[in-house]
Amino acid sequence: MKAAVAYGLDNDNFVMGYRSQTEWRWLITTAFFLGGLGGGTFMVSLFTGFTVAAIVGWCLAVVGKGAAHFLYLGNPLRFWRAIMRPQSSWISRGILGMVGLAVFGFIYILIHGGVLPGTGTAAETVFAVLAGISAAVVMVYDGFVIATPPSIPLWHSALMPVMVAAYSLLGGSTLTLLLAEAGARGSENVATGNLHNLEIGLIVFNFLVLVVLLSVSWNASGTARESVSLILSRYGLLFFGGVVVVGLVVTGILAASFNELSVGAIIAIAICELIGDFLVWFVLLNVGVYQPINPRARFAR
């Protein structure tokens, strides 16, 4: 029986089999990770009134994610063209969200922190709402960016934006807890118990979303199954060891084991959770496999 080929001639017909995307690697992984973490931290800060968390989230999302994207661009001076189609492009909407967070978030931080007048007034509420909407867009738009095109079936799932939003909030609650337990200014007003419960709930939720995503993808199509196979084989150690064990199981056990979290405990939880948060992006981006032109061809490992 003649073996299928990834590229070349098969019974005198040119075929192109499964092939992984190679454009989005470390820089995009870093950009997506920082955007979700920063947007989630800023969002959590709005509900806790924790100014330090708002500053950290703003810096991670606006400065960190923005810098990673600029380094990735071949010609950064042309980035403005990506903002021209918000009616049809999630990239455009994401850039608008970044701009909104940069402007409205900065003004909110100045007002809430007492640098500008208006603390406790309608002006603070307005900028908090505008900044919150912008932060929500920054949190989730990367999920919509990769879920919209059908060319990579694993990504083309309604679960992807849900997972991205949940991981963003998980990272945001964990980082806010770390800042609060470290005694950052204003931390005495943060309800750490509620954040602790939110963190545990999101850990369980993210685990279930990953299970459902992989299960659905395994049964969806041959191409999606090929991506899952890559997760289970080539990236098995990173996924099971980093994303599942370190990022979810160990984080969950540590979080559930302490009623009163010490600084050392929350540092350990934050390190484990953020490792898993970064690796879930790294693995999912690296196993993005294109739909083959000829489905008879199999991906050549």
Backbone as CSV, one residue per row, in Angstrom:
resi,resn,N_x,N_y,N_z,CA_x,CA_y,CA_z,C_x,C_y,C_z
1,MET,0.855,-1.202,0.000,0.000,0.000,0.000,0.883,1.242,0.000
2,LYS,0.592,2.139,-0.913,1.420,3.333,-1.049,1.150,4.312,0.083
3,ALA,2.203,4.784,0.734,2.050,5.708,1.854,1.683,7.088,1.350
4,ALA,0.813,7.772,2.085,0.437,9.144,1.740,1.591,10.081,2.026
5,VAL,1.661,11.161,1.290,2.754,12.108,1.447,2.185,13.452,1.875
6,ALA,3.048,14.219,2.536,2.610,15.553,2.948,2.649,16.527,1.781
7,TYR,3.661,16.425,0.954,3.785,17.256,-0.227,4.281,16.365,-1.361
8,GLY,3.833,16.635,-2.592,4.375,15.902,-3.730,3.293,15.289,-4.587
9,LEU,3.646,14.183,-5.308,2.726,13.534,-6.222,2.191,12.254,-5.609
10,ASP,0.880,12.065,-5.697,0.230,10.855,-5.227,-0.694,10.391,-6.347
11,ASN,-0.311,9.287,-7.062,-1.061,8.812,-8.230,-1.202,9.914,-9.273
12,ASP,-0.068,10.609,-9.501,0.024,11.673,-10.502,-0.797,12.914,-10.166
13,ASN,-1.274,13.026,-8.913,-1.990,14.220,-8.465,-1.174,14.924,-7.395
14,PHE,-1.033,16.233,-7.536,-0.307,16.982,-6.510,-1.182,17.102,-5.274
15,VAL,-0.624,16.777,-4.130,-1.380,16.849,-2.881,-0.599,17.650,-1.856
16,MET,-1.309,18.267,-0.964,-0.684,18.978,0.151,-1.359,18.501,1.423
17,GLY,-0.629,17.857,2.289,-1.204,17.277,3.494,-1.210,18.249,4.654
18,TYR,-1.350,17.717,5.855,-1.392,18.539,7.043,-0.068,19.272,7.233
19,ARG,-0.156,20.540,7.529,1.046,21.315,7.808,0.729,22.326,8.905
20,SER,1.657,22.516,9.804,1.457,23.414,10.938,1.783,24.846,10.551
21,GLN,1.068,25.769,11.154,1.399,27.178,10.949,2.742,27.458,11.621
22,THR,3.533,28.325,11.027,4.879,28.600,11.543,5.115,30.078,11.820
23,GLU,4.080,30.910,11.619,4.261,32.352,11.771,4.136,32.807,13.219
24,TRP,3.192,32.252,13.945,2.917,32.702,15.311,3.642,31.807,16.301
25,ARG,4.736,32.320,16.828,5.540,31.557,17.776,5.713,32.339,19.069
26,TRP,6.959,32.594,19.446,7.235,33.154,20.771,6.677,34.555,20.970
27,LEU,6.853,35.441,19.989,6.405,36.819,20.182,4.888,36.912,20.290
28,ILE,4.188,36.181,19.435,2.729,36.216,19.496,2.227,35.513,20.747
29,THR,2.887,34.415,21.129,2.531,33.766,22.389,2.670,34.746,23.544
30,THR,3.784,35.489,23.563,4.012,36.473,24.619,2.974,37.585,24.576
31,ALA,2.647,38.051,23.366,1.652,39.119,23.226,0.289,38.667,23.721
32,PHE,-0.139,37.471,23.329,-1.437,36.961,23.757,-1.465,36.759,25.278
33,PHE,-0.374,36.227,25.801,-0.290,35.978,27.249,-0.364,37.285,28.035
34,LEU,0.427,38.270,27.633,0.443,39.547,28.348,-0.873,40.299,28.194
35,GLY,-1.490,40.201,27.018,-2.767,40.868,26.808,-3.852,40.305,27.709
36,GLY,-3.934,38.981,27.780,-4.931,38.368,28.639,-4.676,38.638,30.111
37,LEU,-3.418,38.494,30.519,-3.063,38.727,31.920,-3.287,40.184,32.308
38,GLY,-2.845,41.099,31.465,-3.010,42.518,31.767,-4.466,42.948,31.759
39,GLY,-5.215,42.517,30.719,-6.624,42.870,30.660,-7.411,42.282,31.823
40,GLY,-7.109,41.024,32.178,-7.787,40.394,33.305,-7.472,41.067,34.625
41,THR,-6.207,41.444,34.816,-5.817,42.122,36.056,-6.483,43.484,36.164
42,PHE,-6.530,44.214,35.055,-7.186,45.525,35.082,-8.672,45.359,35.367
43,MET,-9.306,44.356,34.763,-10.726,44.133,34.993,-10.998,43.811,36.465
44,VAL,-10.196,42.945,37.049,-10.362,42.597,38.461,-10.163,43.842,39.332
45,SER,-9.223,44.699,38.938,-8.955,45.902,39.739,-10.162,46.837,39.784
46,LEU,-10.971,46.832,38.725,-12.154,47.695,38.708,-13.169,47.264,39.759
47,PHE,-13.247,45.967,40.020,-14.218,45.459,40.985,-13.668,45.481,42.410
48,THR,-12.361,45.549,42.530,-11.757,45.591,43.867,-11.343,46.997,44.271
49,GLY,-11.301,47.929,43.320,-10.846,49.279,43.617,-9.372,49.350,43.953
50,PHE,-8.603,48.381,43.460,-7.184,48.242,43.798,-6.340,48.959,42.738
51,THR,-5.887,50.160,43.058,-5.193,50.994,42.079,-3.897,50.356,41.594
52,VAL,-3.145,49.737,42.483,-1.870,49.121,42.091,-2.101,48.020,41.059
53,ALA,-3.150,47.228,41.260,-3.470,46.184,40.291,-3.856,46.793,38.947
54,ALA,-4.568,47.900,38.974,-4.929,48.584,37.729,-3.677,49.055,36.987
55,ILE,-2.716,49.600,37.713,-1.467,50.064,37.093,-0.702,48.893,36.487
56,VAL,-0.584,47.795,37.233,0.139,46.620,36.737,-0.560,46.039,35.514
57,GLY,-1.887,45.914,35.579,-2.623,45.387,34.439,-2.486,46.271,33.216
58,TRP,-2.557,47.579,33.418,-2.406,48.526,32.309,-1.022,48.387,31.665
59,CYS,0.002,48.284,32.463,1.365,48.161,31.934,1.547,46.852,31.161
60,LEU,1.026,45.756,31.700,1.162,44.469,31.027,0.452,44.471,29.678
61,ALA,-0.773,45.000,29.660,-1.566,44.958,28.432,-1.091,45.988,27.412
62,VAL,-0.945,47.233,27.842,-0.630,48.308,26.900,0.843,48.287,26.509
63,VAL,1.714,48.263,27.509,3.152,48.319,27.219,3.683,46.945,26.786
64,GLY,3.399,45.903,27.590,3.941,44.585,27.290,3.405,43.991,26.006
65,LYS,2.087,43.893,25.901,1.482,43.324,24.692,1.794,44.197,23.475
66,GLY,1.694,45.513,23.658,1.982,46.409,22.541,3.398,46.256,22.023
67,ALA,4.368,46.147,22.932,5.767,45.987,22.519,5.978,44.670,21.780
68,ALA,5.367,43.596,22.267,5.519,42.294,21.608,4.942,42.330,20.198
69,HIS,3.804,42.978,20.032,3.216,43.083,18.697,4.081,43.924,17.767
70,PHE,4.631,45.023,18.273,5.472,45.875,17.439,6.741,45.138,17.014
71,LEU,7.315,44.357,17.906,8.501,43.581,17.550,8.188,42.520,16.500
72,TYR,6.957,42.040,16.512,6.568,41.005,15.551,6.336,41.583,14.161
73,LEU,5.834,42.815,14.095,5.489,43.407,12.808,6.723,43.603,11.940
74,GLY,6.585,43.296,10.652,7.688,43.518,9.730,7.954,44.998,9.526
75,ASN,6.880,45.786,9.444,6.995,47.242,9.299,6.057,47.892,10.303
76,PRO,6.531,48.156,11.529,5.657,48.685,12.584,4.979,49.995,12.231
77,LEU,5.574,50.789,11.316,4.994,52.081,10.979,3.678,51.939,10.213
78,ARG,3.375,50.739,9.742,2.140,50.529,8.996,1.046,49.892,9.845
79,PHE,1.251,49.816,11.146,0.281,49.127,11.998,-1.085,49.782,11.945
80,TRP,-1.106,51.099,11.676,-2.362,51.829,11.690,-3.355,51.288,10.668
81,ARG,-2.854,50.613,9.624,-3.762,50.079,8.600,-4.663,48.983,9.168
82,ALA,-4.186,48.299,10.208,-4.969,47.203,10.781,-6.186,47.703,11.537
83,ILE,-6.257,48.991,11.809,-7.359,49.534,12.602,-8.527,49.986,11.737
84,MET,-8.378,49.873,10.411,-9.322,50.490,9.500,-10.599,49.684,9.256
85,ARG,-10.712,48.444,9.775,-11.882,47.630,9.467,-12.525,47.036,10.726
86,PRO,-12.923,47.858,11.667,-13.529,47.315,12.899,-14.863,46.629,12.648
87,GLN,-15.536,46.957,11.534,-16.824,46.341,11.256,-16.693,44.866,10.869
88,SER,-15.491,44.433,10.481,-15.341,43.055,10.020,-14.118,42.343,10.577
89,SER,-13.243,43.037,11.253,-11.981,42.438,11.682,-11.821,42.513,13.195
90,TRP,-11.552,41.349,13.815,-11.291,41.334,15.249,-9.933,41.936,15.582
91,ILE,-9.021,41.930,14.632,-7.737,42.595,14.852,-7.958,44.098,15.012
92,SER,-8.808,44.667,14.139,-9.125,46.097,14.245,-9.807,46.401,15.572
93,ARG,-10.760,45.556,15.967,-11.457,45.766,17.240,-10.491,45.648,18.412
94,GLY,-9.551,44.720,18.286,-8.573,44.562,19.355,-7.684,45.779,19.499
95,ILE,-7.264,46.346,18.375,-6.428,47.548,18.432,-7.207,48.710,19.040
96,LEU,-8.487,48.840,18.667,-9.316,49.884,19.270,-9.445,49.670,20.775
97,GLY,-9.571,48.390,21.175,-9.617,48.095,22.603,-8.329,48.476,23.306
98,MET,-7.197,48.212,22.650,-5.903,48.586,23.223,-5.791,50.100,23.368
99,VAL,-6.218,50.822,22.335,-6.172,52.289,22.389,-7.095,52.798,23.491
100,GLY,-8.295,52.210,23.571,-9.236,52.619,24.605,-8.691,52.376,26.005
101,LEU,-8.073,51.195,26.208,-7.500,50.909,27.519,-6.344,51.848,27.823
102,ALA,-5.530,52.142,26.812,-4.396,53.038,27.013,-4.862,54.423,27.459
103,VAL,-5.935,54.931,26.829,-6.400,56.289,27.123,-7.320,56.311,28.341
104,PHE,-8.433,55.566,28.249,-9.430,55.598,29.328,-8.880,54.975,30.610
105,GLY,-8.092,53.889,30.451,-7.509,53.257,31.629,-6.540,54.168,32.342
106,PHE,-5.756,54.902,31.570,-4.781,55.824,32.160,-5.488,56.945,32.926
107,ILE,-6.540,57.504,32.319,-7.276,58.582,32.993,-7.967,58.057,34.247
108,TYR,-8.540,56.844,34.156,-9.186,56.255,35.333,-8.185,56.070,36.471
109,ILE,-6.996,55.576,36.149,-5.975,55.362,37.182,-5.610,56.690,37.850
110,LEU,-5.473,57.748,37.046,-5.130,59.048,37.608,-6.232,59.583,38.513
111,ILE,-7.497,59.387,38.108,-8.608,59.871,38.932,-8.751,59.027,40.195
112,HIS,-8.758,57.698,40.017,-8.953,56.808,41.162,-7.790,56.903,42.154
113,GLY,-6.602,57.171,41.620,-5.437,57.293,42.480,-5.281,58.654,43.115
114,GLY,-6.162,59.586,42.794,-6.130,60.903,43.409,-5.191,61.886,42.748
115,VAL,-4.590,61.504,41.610,-3.696,62.431,40.909,-4.506,63.526,40.226
116,LEU,-5.643,63.140,39.636,-6.564,64.096,39.040,-7.801,64.211,39.927
117,PRO,-8.466,65.353,39.918,-9.696,65.493,40.716,-10.823,64.650,40.124
118,GLY,-11.778,64.292,40.971,-12.936,63.550,40.480,-13.135,62.206,41.123
119,THR,-12.318,61.861,42.116,-12.463,60.573,42.793,-13.842,60.471,43.440
120,GLY,-14.551,59.385,43.133,-15.874,59.172,43.693,-16.992,59.890,42.971
121,THR,-16.690,60.550,41.862,-17.706,61.294,41.121,-18.143,60.503,39.891
122,ALA,-19.099,61.108,39.143,-19.586,60.484,37.915,-18.476,60.351,36.874
123,ALA,-17.523,61.280,36.898,-16.418,61.229,35.935,-15.606,59.950,36.113
124,GLU,-15.339,59.596,37.367,-14.599,58.360,37.615,-15.392,57.152,37.129
125,THR,-16.702,57.156,37.357,-17.542,56.046,36.919,-17.534,55.904,35.406
126,VAL,-17.637,57.027,34.715,-17.636,56.999,33.245,-16.336,56.412,32.712
127,PHE,-15.222,56.888,33.222,-13.941,56.374,32.729,-13.710,54.928,33.169
128,ALA,-14.253,54.545,34.314,-14.152,53.151,34.741,-14.917,52.242,33.791
129,VAL,-16.107,52.669,33.367,-16.910,51.871,32.435,-16.216,51.774,31.079
130,LEU,-15.735,52.908,30.567,-15.052,52.907,29.272,-13.783,52.062,29.319
131,ALA,-13.029,52.184,30.399,-11.817,51.385,30.545,-12.158,49.908,30.699
132,GLY,-13.259,49.608,31.415,-13.667,48.222,31.590,-14.076,47.577,30.278
133,ILE,-14.810,48.314,29.451,-15.186,47.788,28.138,-13.936,47.525,27.303
134,SER,-13.004,48.453,27.335,-11.755,48.289,26.585,-10.957,47.099,27.086
135,ALA,-10.885,46.943,28.416,-10.154,45.821,28.998,-10.804,44.496,28.616
136,ALA,-12.139,44.458,28.572,-12.843,43.237,28.176,-12.502,42.858,26.740
137,VAL,-12.426,43.856,25.861,-12.051,43.583,24.467,-10.628,43.034,24.397
138,VAL,-9.707,43.648,25.138,-8.321,43.191,25.152,-8.234,41.765,25.688
139,MET,-9.056,41.442,26.683,-9.052,40.112,27.278,-9.423,39.027,26.276
140,VAL,-10.432,39.290,25.449,-11.019,38.206,24.654,-10.702,38.257,23.164
141,TYR,-10.224,39.401,22.647,-10.180,39.507,21.189,-9.180,38.554,20.547
142,ASP,-8.115,38.184,21.252,-7.184,37.211,20.688,-7.874,35.869,20.450
143,GLY,-8.795,35.518,21.338,-9.553,34.291,21.143,-10.409,34.347,19.895
144,PHE,-11.031,35.500,19.634,-11.827,35.651,18.422,-10.951,35.710,17.175
145,VAL,-9.764,36.301,17.307,-8.854,36.391,16.156,-8.501,35.005,15.637
146,ILE,-8.153,34.086,16.542,-7.746,32.763,16.079,-8.945,31.849,15.823
147,ALA,-10.114,32.172,16.398,-11.278,31.306,16.219,-12.052,31.613,14.941
148,THR,-11.876,32.807,14.389,-12.682,33.208,13.233,-12.331,32.478,11.942
149,PRO,-11.060,32.429,11.505,-10.754,31.756,10.239,-10.957,30.247,10.357
150,PRO,-11.584,29.600,9.355,-11.835,28.155,9.426,-10.661,27.301,8.973
151,SER,-9.555,27.917,8.552,-8.459,27.151,7.958,-7.749,26.250,8.957
152,ILE,-7.799,26.603,10.258,-7.196,25.765,11.296,-8.329,25.301,12.211
153,PRO,-8.833,24.078,12.003,-10.039,23.622,12.706,-9.932,23.616,14.227
154,LEU,-8.761,23.315,14.791,-8.643,23.310,16.252,-8.967,24.675,16.820
155,TRP,-8.515,25.731,16.170,-8.765,27.085,16.643,-10.184,27.545,16.341
156,HIS,-10.764,27.015,15.276,-12.070,27.474,14.794,-13.176,26.888,15.665
157,SER,-13.238,27.365,16.894,-14.177,26.825,17.870,-14.733,27.951,18.718
158,ALA,-16.031,27.861,19.018,-16.658,28.860,19.886,-16.110,28.793,21.307
159,LEU,-15.447,27.683,21.649,-14.871,27.546,22.990,-13.600,28.379,23.162
160,MET,-12.965,28.743,22.052,-11.689,29.444,22.156,-11.822,30.802,22.849
161,PRO,-12.758,31.682,22.452,-12.903,32.955,23.195,-13.293,32.742,24.650
162,VAL,-14.098,31.710,24.930,-14.492,31.418,26.309,-13.274,31.042,27.136
163,MET,-12.429,30.178,26.579,-11.225,29.754,27.284,-10.280,30.933,27.511
164,VAL,-10.133,31.771,26.494,-9.237,32.929,26.612,-9.728,33.876,27.698
165,ALA,-11.038,34.136,27.739,-11.596,35.016,28.768,-11.398,34.423,30.163
166,ALA,-11.619,33.105,30.288,-11.476,32.456,31.593,-10.034,32.472,32.066
167,TYR,-9.086,32.205,31.163,-7.676,32.251,31.542,-7.249,33.678,31.887
168,SER,-7.800,34.662,31.193,-7.474,36.057,31.496,-7.919,36.425,32.905
169,LEU,-9.134,36.042,33.259,-9.637,36.333,34.605,-8.886,35.546,35.664
170,LEU,-8.499,34.307,35.329,-7.720,33.509,36.281,-6.372,34.161,36.547
171,GLY,-5.686,34.558,35.490,-4.402,35.241,35.670,-4.569,36.561,36.405
172,GLY,-5.645,37.295,36.081,-5.877,38.574,36.738,-6.168,38.434,38.216
173,SER,-6.984,37.451,38.585,-7.291,37.249,40.001,-6.067,36.773,40.774
174,THR,-5.260,35.912,40.138,-4.046,35.421,40.798,-3.045,36.545,41.017
175,LEU,-2.830,37.362,39.996,-1.869,38.457,40.130,-2.355,39.500,41.128
176,THR,-3.655,39.759,41.144,-4.212,40.705,42.115,-4.047,40.182,43.539
177,LEU,-4.280,38.883,43.727,-4.056,38.272,45.036,-2.605,38.414,45.473
178,LEU,-1.688,38.194,44.532,-0.273,38.311,44.850,0.069,39.731,45.295
179,LEU,-0.425,40.720,44.567,-0.156,42.113,44.924,-0.769,42.471,46.268
180,ALA,-1.980,41.947,46.519,-2.650,42.243,47.785,-1.931,41.607,48.965
181,GLU,-1.536,40.339,48.821,-0.856,39.642,49.910,0.552,40.188,50.137
182,ALA,1.134,40.788,49.101,2.457,41.387,49.251,2.389,42.736,49.964
183,GLY,1.175,43.215,50.214,1.011,44.451,50.969,1.129,45.711,50.153
184,ALA,0.797,45.626,48.860,0.845,46.817,48.023,-0.145,47.856,48.536
185,ARG,0.113,49.103,48.232,-0.714,50.195,48.730,-2.171,50.013,48.322
186,GLY,-3.071,50.092,49.279,-4.490,49.935,49.025,-4.986,48.510,49.161
187,SER,-4.092,47.565,49.478,-4.483,46.157,49.533,-5.390,45.842,50.716
188,GLU,-5.417,46.727,51.723,-6.248,46.453,52.900,-7.736,46.459,52.572
189,ASN,-8.103,47.058,51.442,-9.513,47.115,51.054,-9.904,46.016,50.076
190,VAL,-8.968,45.147,49.707,-9.239,44.092,48.732,-9.812,42.872,49.443
191,ALA,-10.938,42.377,48.945,-11.575,41.176,49.517,-10.855,39.942,48.973
192,THR,-9.744,39.592,49.600,-8.924,38.489,49.101,-9.653,37.150,49.159
193,GLY,-10.563,36.995,50.115,-11.312,35.746,50.202,-12.151,35.499,48.960
194,ASN,-12.798,36.547,48.466,-13.602,36.416,47.245,-12.726,36.096,46.037
195,LEU,-11.568,36.742,45.962,-10.649,36.464,44.861,-10.134,35.032,44.926
196,HIS,-9.893,34.562,46.132,-9.437,33.195,46.327,-10.477,32.201,45.816
197,ASN,-11.743,32.429,46.152,-12.813,31.554,45.681,-12.981,31.638,44.175
198,LEU,-12.864,32.849,43.625,-12.950,33.027,42.176,-11.845,32.259,41.479
199,GLU,-10.650,32.319,42.030,-9.507,31.623,41.442,-9.748,30.116,41.389
200,ILE,-10.214,29.542,42.470,-10.470,28.099,42.515,-11.557,27.721,41.500
201,GLY,-12.613,28.529,41.433,-13.678,28.256,40.474,-13.190,28.314,39.035
202,LEU,-12.343,29.283,38.722,-11.822,29.421,37.360,-10.859,28.292,37.012
203,ILE,-10.116,27.787,37.989,-9.230,26.645,37.736,-10.052,25.440,37.291
204,VAL,-11.122,25.160,38.015,-11.993,24.036,37.652,-12.633,24.281,36.285
205,PHE,-13.107,25.493,36.060,-13.756,25.822,34.789,-12.794,25.670,33.619
206,ASN,-11.575,26.172,33.758,-10.598,26.072,32.670,-10.240,24.626,32.362
207,PHE,-10.134,23.808,33.392,-9.859,22.379,33.182,-10.975,21.743,32.354
208,LEU,-12.221,22.040,32.693,-13.344,21.474,31.963,-13.384,21.976,30.522
209,VAL,-13.082,23.256,30.313,-13.077,23.811,28.958,-12.008,23.133,28.107
210,LEU,-10.818,22.909,28.664,-9.767,22.221,27.914,-10.184,20.803,27.544
211,VAL,-10.792,20.096,28.488,-11.248,18.729,28.216,-12.286,18.720,27.092
212,VAL,-13.247,19.627,27.164,-14.297,19.688,26.147,-13.708,20.096,24.796
213,LEU,-12.792,21.073,24.790,-12.181,21.530,23.538,-11.440,20.393,22.843
214,LEU,-10.627,19.657,23.574,-9.873,18.566,22.970,-10.789,17.422,22.550
215,SER,-11.817,17.137,23.366,-12.748,16.073,23.035,-13.530,16.396,21.767
216,VAL,-14.050,17.611,21.689,-14.807,18.025,20.503,-13.909,18.037,19.277
217,SER,-12.691,18.543,19.426,-11.763,18.610,18.291,-11.381,17.220,17.805
218,TRP,-11.214,16.276,18.714,-10.846,14.901,18.332,-11.904,14.271,17.434
219,ASN,-13.163,14.639,17.670,-14.261,14.050,16.909,-14.778,14.957,15.794
220,ALA,-14.155,16.126,15.616,-14.682,17.091,14.649,-14.240,16.788,13.228
221,SER,-12.954,16.638,13.011,-12.422,16.408,11.672,-11.040,15.793,11.779
222,GLY,-10.560,15.284,10.654,-9.225,14.700,10.650,-8.146,15.707,10.963
223,THR,-8.329,16.932,10.497,-7.322,17.966,10.742,-7.296,18.372,12.203
224,ALA,-8.475,18.564,12.802,-8.531,18.896,14.226,-7.960,17.751,15.058
225,ARG,-8.234,16.509,14.646,-7.690,15.361,15.367,-6.173,15.331,15.251
226,GLU,-5.641,15.757,14.121,-4.191,15.811,13.963,-3.573,16.792,14.948
227,SER,-4.256,17.934,15.161,-3.774,18.904,16.146,-3.786,18.313,17.543
228,VAL,-4.860,17.611,17.895,-4.936,16.983,19.209,-3.850,15.924,19.346
229,SER,-3.582,15.185,18.274,-2.518,14.173,18.307,-1.169,14.808,18.595
230,LEU,-0.942,15.996,18.018,0.314,16.707,18.281,0.394,17.135,19.747
231,ILE,-0.740,17.552,20.302,-0.758,17.907,21.724,-0.409,16.701,22.583
232,LEU,-0.950,15.548,22.237,-0.747,14.346,23.029,0.629,13.735,22.849
233,SER,1.286,14.029,21.720,2.578,13.396,21.441,3.723,14.401,21.513
234,ARG,3.881,15.184,20.486,5.041,16.089,20.402,5.063,17.104,21.544
235,TYR,3.891,17.614,21.917,3.823,18.637,22.981,3.192,18.081,24.254
236,GLY,3.227,16.759,24.396,2.599,16.128,25.545,3.182,16.563,26.878
237,LEU,4.516,16.673,26.948,5.151,17.058,28.205,4.774,18.480,28.595
238,LEU,4.802,19.391,27.632,4.443,20.778,27.929,2.975,20.892,28.306
239,PHE,2.120,20.153,27.587,0.692,20.282,27.848,0.301,19.623,29.167
240,PHE,0.617,18.332,29.318,0.202,17.633,30.527,1.029,18.062,31.742
241,GLY,2.349,18.234,31.527,3.193,18.628,32.648,3.045,20.082,33.012
242,GLY,3.014,20.965,32.002,2.973,22.398,32.273,1.578,22.960,32.412
243,VAL,0.728,22.735,31.397,-0.611,23.323,31.393,-1.516,22.661,32.425
244,VAL,-1.572,21.323,32.400,-2.527,20.611,33.246,-2.006,20.451,34.677
245,VAL,-0.830,19.816,34.830,-0.345,19.496,36.172,0.071,20.754,36.929
246,VAL,1.020,21.513,36.344,1.523,22.700,37.041,0.486,23.824,37.046
247,GLY,-0.071,24.133,35.860,-0.942,25.293,35.740,-2.304,25.143,36.369
248,LEU,-2.839,23.910,36.423,-4.189,23.722,36.948,-4.224,22.861,38.203
249,VAL,-3.650,21.643,38.140,-3.755,20.724,39.273,-2.977,21.240,40.488
250,VAL,-1.686,21.526,40.300,-0.873,22.007,41.423,-1.395,23.352,41.923
251,THR,-1.745,24.235,40.996,-2.297,25.528,41.394,-3.577,25.357,42.198
252,GLY,-4.453,24.468,41.732,-5.698,24.226,42.439,-5.482,23.622,43.815
253,ILE,-4.570,22.649,43.915,-4.293,22.019,45.211,-3.723,23.039,46.190
254,LEU,-2.777,23.852,45.733,-2.197,24.864,46.601,-3.248,25.884,47.038
255,ALA,-4.073,26.315,46.090,-5.083,27.320,46.415,-6.121,26.781,47.385
256,ALA,-6.489,25.505,47.222,-7.507,24.917,48.088,-6.954,24.497,49.444
257,SER,-5.640,24.431,49.573,-5.028,23.936,50.811,-4.855,25.010,51.866
258,PHE,-5.027,26.267,51.473,-4.767,27.360,52.406,-6.030,28.202,52.574
259,ASN,-6.535,28.257,53.783,-7.635,29.169,54.080,-7.120,30.596,54.209
260,GLU,-5.980,30.733,54.862,-5.311,32.030,54.963,-4.013,31.943,54.186
261,LEU,-3.982,32.611,53.038,-2.826,32.509,52.162,-1.679,33.379,52.664
262,SER,-0.489,32.781,52.765,0.705,33.542,53.093,1.308,34.081,51.807
263,VAL,2.262,34.987,51.938,2.928,35.531,50.759,3.644,34.423,49.994
264,GLY,4.318,33.520,50.725,5.020,32.429,50.073,4.082,31.525,49.301
265,ALA,2.908,31.231,49.882,1.937,30.365,49.213,1.393,31.011,47.944
266,ILE,1.055,32.287,48.024,0.488,32.953,46.854,1.541,33.145,45.770
267,ILE,2.813,33.316,46.141,3.879,33.390,45.137,3.987,32.057,44.398
268,ALA,3.937,30.948,45.146,3.998,29.622,44.519,2.807,29.407,43.603
269,ILE,1.615,29.800,44.070,0.408,29.661,43.248,0.528,30.497,41.974
270,ALA,0.993,31.742,42.121,1.104,32.631,40.968,2.103,32.092,39.944
271,ILE,3.240,31.594,40.403,4.245,31.055,39.487,3.671,29.871,38.713
272,CYS,3.040,28.952,39.423,2.468,27.771,38.767,1.371,28.157,37.776
273,GLU,0.478,29.042,38.204,-0.640,29.415,37.337,-0.166,30.149,36.098
274,LEU,0.780,31.065,36.246,1.250,31.840,35.104,2.062,30.982,34.136
275,ILE,2.776,29.978,34.645,3.463,29.029,33.763,2.437,28.313,32.892
276,GLY,1.373,27.820,33.522,0.327,27.146,32.769,-0.367,28.066,31.794
277,ASP,-0.591,29.314,32.194,-1.235,30.314,31.346,-0.413,30.564,30.087
278,PHE,0.890,30.709,30.243,1.758,30.947,29.082,1.829,29.709,28.183
279,LEU,1.970,28.542,28.790,2.153,27.322,28.007,0.898,26.917,27.249
280,VAL,-0.287,27.239,27.761,-1.484,26.877,27.025,-1.535,27.631,25.702
281,TRP,-1.083,28.890,25.709,-0.987,29.642,24.459,0.097,29.052,23.558
282,PHE,1.253,28.760,24.138,2.369,28.247,23.347,1.998,26.937,22.648
283,VAL,1.362,26.029,23.380,0.996,24.738,22.804,-0.075,24.904,21.734
284,LEU,-1.136,25.642,22.035,-2.235,25.782,21.083,-1.789,26.458,19.796
285,LEU,-0.901,27.437,19.897,-0.416,28.096,18.689,0.483,27.179,17.872
286,ASN,1.268,26.353,18.533,2.211,25.492,17.820,1.564,24.253,17.201
287,VAL,0.371,23.899,17.637,-0.296,22.736,17.039,-1.382,23.166,16.069
288,GLY,-1.377,24.434,15.684,-2.336,24.890,14.687,-2.021,24.260,13.341
289,VAL,-2.859,23.335,12.894,-2.632,22.585,11.656,-3.670,23.006,10.629
290,TYR,-3.194,23.320,9.412,-4.087,23.748,8.346,-4.878,22.576,7.771
291,GLN,-6.085,22.905,7.307,-6.876,21.934,6.570,-6.130,21.567,5.287
292,PRO,-5.929,20.275,4.985,-5.181,19.902,3.783,-5.978,20.159,2.514
293,ILE,-5.235,20.413,1.423,-5.896,20.560,0.116,-6.478,19.224,-0.314
294,ASN,-5.740,18.170,-0.088,-6.214,16.829,-0.385,-6.264,16.039,0.911
295,PRO,-7.455,15.664,1.403,-7.559,15.017,2.707,-6.929,13.632,2.756
296,ARG,-6.519,13.056,1.619,-5.872,11.752,1.654,-4.483,11.830,2.240
297,ALA,-3.864,13.011,2.118,-2.488,13.151,2.593,-2.479,13.331,4.098
298,ARG,-1.535,12.746,4.752,-1.392,12.843,6.190,-0.181,13.681,6.535
299,PHE,-0.260,14.302,7.705,0.850,15.157,8.153,2.099,14.324,8.416
300,ALA,3.202,14.734,7.858,4.456,13.994,8.019,5.186,14.499,9.259
301,ARG,5.271,13.684,10.266,5.955,14.094,11.501,7.457,13.917,11.353
